[in-house]
Amino acid sequence: MSPTRTPKILVVDDTPANLVAMRRLLRAVAADLVEAESGEAALGACLNDEFALVLLDINMPGMDGFEVATLLQDEVSTRDMPIIFLTAAYGDDISRLKGYGAGAVDFITKPVEPAILLSKVRVFLELHQRRLELQDAMASLAERNAELLAAQRALQHQAHHDPLTGLPNRALFRDRLDQALSLGARHASSFAVLYIDIDGFKAVNDRLGHDAGDRVLKQIAERLGHMVRESDTVARLGGDEFAIIAHDVGSPQELLTLGEKLCARLSEDYGLEVPTGEAPLPLGASIGIAIYPAHGQHAEALLTPTLTEPSA
Protein backbone atom coordinates (compact mmCIF):
# COMPACT_ATOMS: atom_id res chain seq x y z
CA MET A 1 0.00 0.00 0.00
CA SER A 2 1.28 3.44 -0.87
CA PRO A 3 2.54 5.22 2.31
CA THR A 4 0.64 8.35 1.28
CA ARG A 5 -2.67 6.50 1.05
CA THR A 6 -3.29 5.20 4.56
CA PRO A 7 -6.64 3.39 4.58
CA LYS A 8 -9.54 4.71 6.61
CA ILE A 9 -12.12 2.82 8.64
CA LEU A 10 -15.49 4.34 9.49
CA VAL A 11 -17.06 3.23 12.78
CA VAL A 12 -20.74 4.07 13.16
CA ASP A 13 -22.37 3.70 16.57
CA ASP A 14 -24.73 5.90 18.55
CA THR A 15 -23.26 4.79 21.89
CA PRO A 16 -20.14 6.77 22.87
CA ALA A 17 -18.82 3.93 25.03
CA ASN A 18 -18.88 1.58 22.05
CA LEU A 19 -16.98 4.11 19.96
CA VAL A 20 -14.32 4.38 22.68
CA ALA A 21 -14.01 0.60 22.85
CA MET A 22 -13.67 0.30 19.06
CA ARG A 23 -11.11 3.09 19.04
CA ARG A 24 -8.93 1.23 21.52
CA LEU A 25 -9.35 -2.09 19.75
CA LEU A 26 -8.53 -0.74 16.26
CA ARG A 27 -5.26 0.82 17.42
CA ALA A 28 -3.74 -2.52 16.49
CA VAL A 29 -4.36 -2.01 12.77
CA ALA A 30 -2.62 0.37 10.38
CA ALA A 31 -5.58 2.56 9.48
CA ASP A 32 -7.01 5.96 10.27
CA LEU A 33 -10.23 5.80 12.27
CA VAL A 34 -13.24 8.02 11.56
CA GLU A 35 -16.28 7.97 13.86
CA ALA A 36 -19.94 8.76 13.28
CA GLU A 37 -22.72 8.69 15.90
CA SER A 38 -25.71 8.49 13.52
CA GLY A 39 -26.75 7.09 10.18
CA GLU A 40 -27.00 10.57 8.73
CA ALA A 41 -23.44 11.40 9.81
CA ALA A 42 -22.23 8.10 8.36
CA LEU A 43 -23.77 8.91 4.98
CA GLY A 44 -22.15 12.32 4.93
CA ALA A 45 -18.75 10.86 5.81
CA CYS A 46 -18.97 8.21 3.07
CA LEU A 47 -19.96 10.75 0.44
CA ASN A 48 -16.98 12.95 1.32
CA ASP A 49 -14.30 10.31 1.80
CA GLU A 50 -13.20 6.82 0.79
CA PHE A 51 -13.19 4.07 3.40
CA ALA A 52 -11.52 0.69 3.24
CA LEU A 53 -14.19 -0.62 5.61
CA VAL A 54 -17.36 0.56 7.34
CA LEU A 55 -18.21 -0.96 10.75
CA LEU A 56 -21.89 -0.15 11.02
CA ASP A 57 -24.18 -0.55 14.01
CA ILE A 58 -27.69 -1.63 13.00
CA ASN A 59 -29.84 -0.43 15.88
CA MET A 60 -29.64 3.38 15.89
CA PRO A 61 -32.28 6.07 16.38
CA GLY A 62 -33.40 7.82 13.21
CA MET A 63 -31.77 6.12 10.24
CA ASP A 64 -30.76 2.59 11.17
CA GLY A 65 -27.90 0.57 9.75
CA PHE A 66 -30.04 -1.20 7.14
CA GLU A 67 -31.14 2.12 5.68
CA VAL A 68 -27.59 3.46 5.65
CA ALA A 69 -26.28 0.37 3.88
CA THR A 70 -29.09 0.49 1.29
CA LEU A 71 -28.42 4.14 0.50
CA LEU A 72 -24.68 3.52 0.21
CA GLN A 73 -25.28 0.64 -2.18
CA ASP A 74 -27.53 2.83 -4.34
CA GLU A 75 -24.85 5.50 -4.71
CA VAL A 76 -22.25 4.82 -7.43
CA SER A 77 -19.38 6.38 -5.50
CA THR A 78 -20.02 4.33 -2.33
CA ARG A 79 -21.49 1.02 -3.47
CA ASP A 80 -18.11 -0.74 -3.36
CA MET A 81 -17.34 0.17 0.24
CA PRO A 82 -17.42 -3.05 2.29
CA ILE A 83 -19.78 -2.94 5.29
CA ILE A 84 -19.63 -5.15 8.35
CA PHE A 85 -22.72 -4.94 10.55
CA LEU A 86 -22.17 -4.84 14.32
CA THR A 87 -25.28 -5.95 16.15
CA ALA A 88 -26.54 -7.31 19.42
CA ALA A 89 -30.16 -7.70 18.40
CA TYR A 90 -30.18 -8.71 14.74
CA GLY A 91 -28.22 -11.95 14.62
CA ASP A 92 -31.00 -14.14 13.26
CA ASP A 93 -30.99 -15.51 9.73
CA ILE A 94 -33.73 -13.22 8.46
CA SER A 95 -31.85 -10.14 9.66
CA ARG A 96 -28.66 -11.45 8.11
CA LEU A 97 -30.38 -11.96 4.78
CA LYS A 98 -31.78 -8.45 5.00
CA GLY A 99 -28.32 -7.10 5.76
CA TYR A 100 -26.68 -8.94 2.89
CA GLY A 101 -29.41 -7.67 0.61
CA ALA A 102 -28.60 -4.14 1.76
CA GLY A 103 -24.96 -4.60 0.80
CA ALA A 104 -23.27 -5.92 3.96
CA VAL A 105 -20.34 -8.30 3.54
CA ASP A 106 -20.42 -9.74 7.07
CA PHE A 107 -22.02 -9.67 10.53
CA ILE A 108 -20.28 -9.48 13.90
CA THR A 109 -22.36 -10.04 16.98
CA LYS A 110 -21.95 -7.83 20.05
CA PRO A 111 -20.23 -8.08 22.43
CA VAL A 112 -17.42 -8.08 19.93
CA GLU A 113 -14.72 -10.72 20.20
CA PRO A 114 -11.50 -8.70 19.59
CA ALA A 115 -9.60 -11.46 17.81
CA ILE A 116 -12.44 -12.11 15.38
CA LEU A 117 -12.97 -8.43 14.64
CA LEU A 118 -9.27 -7.71 14.11
CA SER A 119 -8.91 -10.74 11.87
CA LYS A 120 -11.78 -9.64 9.65
CA VAL A 121 -10.65 -6.02 9.63
CA ARG A 122 -7.16 -7.02 8.51
CA VAL A 123 -8.63 -9.13 5.71
CA PHE A 124 -10.56 -6.16 4.33
CA LEU A 125 -7.59 -3.82 4.71
CA GLU A 126 -5.55 -6.31 2.70
CA LEU A 127 -8.26 -6.42 0.03
CA HIS A 128 -8.34 -2.62 -0.02
CA GLN A 129 -4.58 -2.54 -0.50
CA ARG A 130 -4.79 -4.97 -3.40
CA ARG A 131 -7.55 -2.91 -4.99
CA LEU A 132 -5.46 0.27 -4.72
CA GLU A 133 -2.46 -1.50 -6.20
CA LEU A 134 -4.63 -2.74 -9.06
CA GLN A 135 -5.95 0.78 -9.64
CA ASP A 136 -2.38 2.12 -9.68
CA ALA A 137 -1.32 -0.60 -12.10
CA MET A 138 -4.27 0.09 -14.39
CA ALA A 139 -3.59 3.84 -14.31
CA SER A 140 0.09 3.24 -15.07
CA LEU A 141 -0.85 0.89 -17.90
CA ALA A 142 -3.29 3.44 -19.32
CA GLU A 143 -0.59 6.12 -19.14
CA ARG A 144 1.93 3.88 -20.90
CA ASN A 145 -0.64 2.99 -23.54
CA ALA A 146 -1.36 6.68 -24.09
CA GLU A 147 2.36 7.39 -24.43
CA LEU A 148 2.75 4.48 -26.84
CA LEU A 149 -0.21 5.65 -28.89
CA ALA A 150 1.21 9.18 -29.01
CA ALA A 151 4.59 7.79 -30.10
CA GLN A 152 2.94 5.69 -32.81
CA ARG A 153 1.02 8.69 -34.07
CA ALA A 154 4.21 10.76 -34.09
CA LEU A 155 6.00 8.07 -36.08
CA GLN A 156 3.11 7.81 -38.52
CA HIS A 157 3.12 11.58 -38.93
CA GLN A 158 6.86 11.61 -39.53
CA ALA A 159 6.52 8.82 -42.08
CA HIS A 160 3.90 10.72 -44.06
CA HIS A 161 4.91 14.36 -43.64
CA ASP A 162 7.78 16.51 -44.75
CA PRO A 163 9.92 17.27 -41.67
CA LEU A 164 10.75 20.82 -42.82
CA THR A 165 7.35 22.19 -43.82
CA GLY A 166 5.01 19.76 -42.05
CA LEU A 167 3.15 19.21 -45.32
CA PRO A 168 2.16 15.74 -46.53
CA ASN A 169 5.08 14.11 -48.30
CA ARG A 170 5.14 12.27 -51.62
CA ALA A 171 3.91 9.00 -50.08
CA LEU A 172 0.90 10.61 -48.39
CA PHE A 173 0.19 12.70 -51.49
CA ARG A 174 0.05 9.54 -53.60
CA ASP A 175 -2.26 7.92 -51.05
CA ARG A 176 -4.56 10.96 -51.11
CA LEU A 177 -4.47 10.91 -54.90
CA ASP A 178 -5.49 7.25 -54.96
CA GLN A 179 -8.36 8.06 -52.58
CA ALA A 180 -9.48 10.93 -54.82
CA LEU A 181 -9.41 8.64 -57.85
CA SER A 182 -11.52 6.05 -56.05
CA LEU A 183 -14.08 8.64 -54.91
CA GLY A 184 -14.13 10.26 -58.34
CA ALA A 185 -14.88 6.93 -60.04
CA ARG A 186 -17.52 6.02 -57.47
CA HIS A 187 -19.39 9.34 -57.45
CA ALA A 188 -18.59 10.59 -60.95
CA SER A 189 -16.98 13.68 -59.45
CA SER A 190 -13.98 15.65 -60.63
CA PHE A 191 -10.86 16.99 -58.98
CA ALA A 192 -7.65 18.64 -60.11
CA VAL A 193 -3.96 18.09 -59.53
CA LEU A 194 -1.77 21.18 -59.54
CA TYR A 195 1.95 20.49 -59.89
CA ILE A 196 4.12 23.40 -58.70
CA ASP A 197 7.79 23.98 -59.40
CA ILE A 198 9.56 26.96 -57.81
CA ASP A 199 11.58 28.95 -60.33
CA GLY A 200 14.84 30.45 -59.12
CA PHE A 201 15.04 28.40 -55.94
CA LYS A 202 18.38 26.75 -56.73
CA ALA A 203 20.05 30.16 -56.75
CA VAL A 204 18.84 30.78 -53.20
CA ASN A 205 20.62 27.68 -51.93
CA ASP A 206 23.71 28.35 -54.02
CA ARG A 207 24.13 32.01 -53.03
CA LEU A 208 22.62 32.27 -49.55
CA GLY A 209 22.89 28.73 -48.23
CA HIS A 210 20.47 26.01 -47.31
CA ASP A 211 19.21 27.78 -44.17
CA ALA A 212 17.85 30.57 -46.34
CA GLY A 213 16.44 27.98 -48.73
CA ASP A 214 14.67 26.22 -45.85
CA ARG A 215 13.08 29.49 -44.74
CA VAL A 216 11.79 30.05 -48.25
CA LEU A 217 10.33 26.54 -48.44
CA LYS A 218 8.51 27.09 -45.16
CA GLN A 219 7.04 30.35 -46.45
CA ILE A 220 5.95 28.63 -49.66
CA ALA A 221 4.17 25.94 -47.64
CA GLU A 222 2.38 28.59 -45.56
CA ARG A 223 1.31 30.58 -48.62
CA LEU A 224 -0.05 27.51 -50.38
CA GLY A 225 -1.87 26.36 -47.26
CA HIS A 226 -3.63 29.72 -46.94
CA MET A 227 -4.83 29.67 -50.54
CA VAL A 228 -6.61 26.32 -50.63
CA ARG A 229 -9.54 24.83 -48.75
CA GLU A 230 -9.20 22.52 -45.77
CA SER A 231 -10.57 19.67 -47.86
CA ASP A 232 -7.71 20.05 -50.37
CA THR A 233 -4.25 18.55 -49.97
CA VAL A 234 -1.03 20.54 -50.26
CA ALA A 235 2.09 18.37 -50.38
CA ARG A 236 5.82 18.81 -50.76
CA LEU A 237 7.01 16.16 -53.17
CA GLY A 238 10.68 16.94 -52.60
CA GLY A 239 13.17 19.74 -53.22
CA ASP A 240 11.26 22.73 -54.58
CA GLU A 241 8.38 20.65 -55.97
CA PHE A 242 4.92 20.97 -54.48
CA ALA A 243 1.51 19.64 -55.49
CA ILE A 244 -2.13 20.29 -54.67
CA ILE A 245 -5.16 18.03 -54.91
CA ALA A 246 -8.18 20.33 -55.28
CA HIS A 247 -11.61 18.75 -54.87
CA ASP A 248 -14.95 19.85 -56.36
CA VAL A 249 -13.24 21.91 -59.03
CA GLY A 250 -14.96 24.36 -61.29
CA SER A 251 -14.29 25.05 -64.95
CA PRO A 252 -10.81 24.90 -66.50
CA GLN A 253 -10.83 28.69 -66.62
CA GLU A 254 -11.45 28.84 -62.86
CA LEU A 255 -8.51 26.52 -62.33
CA LEU A 256 -6.34 28.68 -64.56
CA THR A 257 -7.36 31.70 -62.48
CA LEU A 258 -6.38 29.81 -59.33
CA GLY A 259 -3.06 28.94 -60.92
CA GLU A 260 -2.43 32.58 -61.76
CA LYS A 261 -3.20 33.62 -58.18
CA LEU A 262 -0.85 30.97 -56.84
CA CYS A 263 1.91 32.10 -59.19
CA ALA A 264 1.43 35.71 -58.15
CA ARG A 265 1.51 34.84 -54.45
CA LEU A 266 4.56 32.62 -54.78
CA SER A 267 6.46 35.34 -56.66
CA GLU A 268 6.03 37.89 -53.85
CA ASP A 269 9.03 38.98 -51.80
CA TYR A 270 10.48 36.44 -49.33
CA GLY A 271 12.60 38.89 -47.42
CA LEU A 272 15.87 37.49 -48.74
CA GLU A 273 18.88 39.67 -47.90
CA VAL A 274 21.56 39.51 -50.57
CA PRO A 275 25.03 41.01 -50.09
CA THR A 276 25.38 44.64 -51.14
CA GLY A 277 26.05 45.00 -54.83
CA GLU A 278 24.80 41.54 -55.76
CA ALA A 279 21.77 40.91 -57.94
CA PRO A 280 18.46 40.18 -56.18
CA LEU A 281 17.02 36.69 -56.10
CA PRO A 282 13.54 36.79 -57.63
CA LEU A 283 11.40 33.69 -57.22
CA GLY A 284 8.43 32.55 -59.22
CA ALA A 285 6.46 29.42 -59.93
CA SER A 286 5.46 27.22 -62.82
CA ILE A 287 2.21 25.35 -62.33
CA GLY A 288 0.85 22.45 -64.34
CA ILE A 289 -2.82 21.55 -64.01
CA ALA A 290 -4.56 18.26 -64.77
CA ILE A 291 -8.27 17.59 -64.26
CA TYR A 292 -9.85 14.22 -63.52
CA PRO A 293 -11.29 12.60 -65.60
CA ALA A 294 -10.77 14.91 -68.59
CA HIS A 295 -6.96 14.68 -68.58
CA GLY A 296 -6.61 11.17 -67.24
CA GLN A 297 -8.21 8.53 -65.07
CA HIS A 298 -5.02 7.21 -63.50
CA ALA A 299 -2.41 8.74 -61.24
CA GLU A 300 0.38 8.59 -63.83
CA ALA A 301 -1.66 10.52 -66.36
CA LEU A 302 -2.67 13.20 -63.86
CA LEU A 303 0.92 13.66 -62.73
CA THR A 304 1.80 14.68 -66.29
CA PRO A 305 -0.15 17.98 -66.46
CA THR A 306 -1.54 19.17 -69.79
CA LEU A 307 -2.27 22.78 -68.87
CA THR A 308 0.74 24.80 -67.79
CA GLU A 309 1.03 28.23 -66.25
CA PRO A 310 4.20 30.09 -67.28
CA SER A 311 6.55 31.46 -64.66
CA ALA A 312 5.36 34.66 -63.07
N, C-alpha and C positions, 0 to 999 in steps of 0.2 A: 504494500500500500504506500502511496506517495506520502512522504512526511508532511507535506503541506495540506493534505486532505484527510485530517483526522476524522473518523466516522463519528456520527452523533446518534445518540439514543434518546428517544422521547418517552418519558414516563408520565402516564396520565392517571391521576388518582385524586379523589376529592378529600381524602383523609391526610392531613399533614404528617401524622405519625408514620403512615405507610410510605410517604415520599421520603422521609428521613431514613427509614429502614432501607429503602431501595438505593438511596444515595450512598449509604455506607457499603452495601453489598456490591454495588457496581464499581466501587473504587478499584476492584481487582481486574477490571478489563480496560483496555486501551481505547477509550472512547470518551467523548464529551457528553455530558448529561444535560438534558433540557427537561424541565418539569412543567406540567400543566395541571391545574386543579379542576378543570371542567371540560366537557366535550367541546364547547364552543372555543375555548382556549387551545385545545388540541388541534382543532381544524385550522385555526389561524396560524399556529406554529408550522403545521405541515404544508400549508400553502406558501409560506415564506421561506422554508428551509428544506433541505433534503436529509432524511434520516435513514440510517442503516437498519433501524429496528424501532418499532413502536410497541411499548408495553402498556396495554390499555385495560384499565379497570372497566368492568361491564356495568356494575350497579352504581350509577351516579345520578344526582338530581338534575333535572332539566334534560339535556341530551345524553342518553346512555351510550355505552360502548358500542352496542349493535348499530345505532344510528350513525355514530362517528365512522365506524368501519365501512358502512354502506356508502356514505357520502365520499369517503376517501377513494373507494373503489370506482365510483362514478366519475371522478375527476381524472383526466388524462395524466396530469403531472404528478399525481399521488397514488395511482392505482397499483404501482409496483412496490410500494413500501410494505415490507412484511410486518404483520401485526400479530402479536401474541396476546391473547386475552388472559388477564389475571382476575380470578373470580373465586368467591367463597360460596356463592349461592346458585351458580349456573353450571354445575358440573355434569348434569345429566346429558343423555345422548341427544335429546331433542334440542337442548340449548347449544350443544356442540355443533349439530348440523346447521342450526341457525347462524352460528358464528362463522362456520366455514363458508356458508352461503354469502355472508356479508364480507368475506375476503380475509378472514383470519387464517394464519398458517399453523397455529397451535394454541393449546389451552394449558395454563398452569393454575392449579388449584391453590387457594390460600388456606392456611398459612404456607408461604412459599418455602420450599426446600432449597437452601442456597446452592447446593452442589448441582441440582437439576437445572435451576435457573441459569447459573453461570455457564453450564455446559451448553445449553441451548443458545444463550446469548453469543457465546464464542463461535458457535456454528454459523449464526447469521452474520456476524462480523466478518468471518472468513468468506462467506458467500458475497458479501458486499465488496470486500477487497477484490475478489476475483472479477466481479462485475465491473468495477472501476478499471482494473487492468485490461479487461476486454474492451472497454470503451476507449481507453488510451490507445490500445493497439489498433482498433478500428479507425480512430482519428488519425493516427500516424500513417496507416495504410492509405487512407483517403488522401492525405497530404502528399504522400509519395506518388500515388496514382495521378494526382493533379499535376505534380511536377513533371512526371513522365509524359503526361498528355501534352503539357506545354512544350516540353522538349521535342516531342514528335511533331507538333505543329510548327515549331521553329525550324526543324529540319526540312519539313515539307515545304515551308515557305522559301527557305534558302535554295531548295532544289528546283523551285519553279519561278524564282524571281531574280532579277538582276541585282547583285549586291550593291552596286553604285547608286542606281536610280530608284530601286525598289519596284520597278515596273515588272510585269510578267516577262519571263525570258522566252527564248525561241521555243523551248519544249512546251511551256504553258500556252504560248500563242498558237502552236500547232494543234494542241488539244482543244483550245477554244474554237479554232477554225473548223476542226472536225465536228464539234458540237453544232456550230452554225450551219454547216452543210447538212447535217442530219435533220435539224429543225426546218431548214429551208425546203428539203425534199418532202418532209412530212406535212408541212403546212402550206406549201407552195408560196413561201415568202421569199423576199430578196434581202440581200445584205451586200455590203461593199468592203473590199480590202484596199486600204491605202498604204502604199509602200513608200517610205520617206528616207531619202538619202541627204545628209547634210553636206552642202557644198562649202569648201574652204576649211573644213575642220582639220585636215591633216596639217595645215600650216600652223594652226594653234598649237598642236603638240610639238611640232618641229621648232617653232620660234619661242614659245613661252613655257613649254614643258607640259608634262602630263597632269600636273596638279591643276593648271589652268584649263586643260582639256576636260578634266573631270568636272570642274565647276560648270563649264558650258553644257556638258551632257546632263547634269542635274537640272539646269535651267530649261533645257529643251524638254525634258520629261515633265516638268511642272507646267510649261506652256501648253504642251499637248494635252495634258490631263485636264486643264481648265477649259479646253475648247471642244471637248466631246462630252457626251452624256454618260451617266453612271453605268448604263447598260452596255456601253461600248467597251472595247478592250484596246488599251494602248500598250504596246510591248517594245522592248529594246531587243532587237535580234542579234546585236553584236556590233562592236565598233561604233560607227556613227549611223547605223541603220536602225530605223524604227518602223513600226507598222501599226495600223489601226484596223480593227474590225468594227464597222459601223452598221448597226441593225436598223431595220425599218427605214431604208433609204428612200429618198425621193427620186426625182428625175436625174438623168445624167448631168443636166445643166446645174442642178442644185449641188451635186457632188463636185462639179468643177468649181463652183463658187466657194464651197468649203475648202477645196484644195488651194484656191487662191488666198483665202484668209489664213490658212495654215502657213503658206509660204511667206506671206507678209509678216505674220507674227514671228516666225522663226528667223527672219532676216533682220529683226530689230536688234538694237545694241545690246551686247552682253557685258558691257562694262570692262572689256579687256584693256589693260594698260600696256601699251607697247613702248619700248625705249624711245627716247626723244630722237627725232630725225628718221625713224623707221616708218615704213608704210603701215597703214592700219590693216586690220585683219577682218574684212567683211565676211559675214557668213550668210548663207542662203539655204534653200532647200529645193530638191527636185522630188516631185511626188507623182507616183504612178497609181492609177485607179483601175480596179477591176470590179465588175458587178456580177453577182450571182443571180440568176443562172445565165444572163446574157453573154458574159465573157468566159464562161466555163462552169462546169458542174463538179470539178474536182479541185483539190487543193493545189496541185501542180499548175493547173491552168490559171487559177486565180493569183498565184504568186508570180505570174508573168504578165504584169499589167499591160493593158492595151491603150489606155488613155494616160497621157503624161503631161504634167505641168512643168514648164520650163523653170529654170532657176530664177529666183526673184532678184 
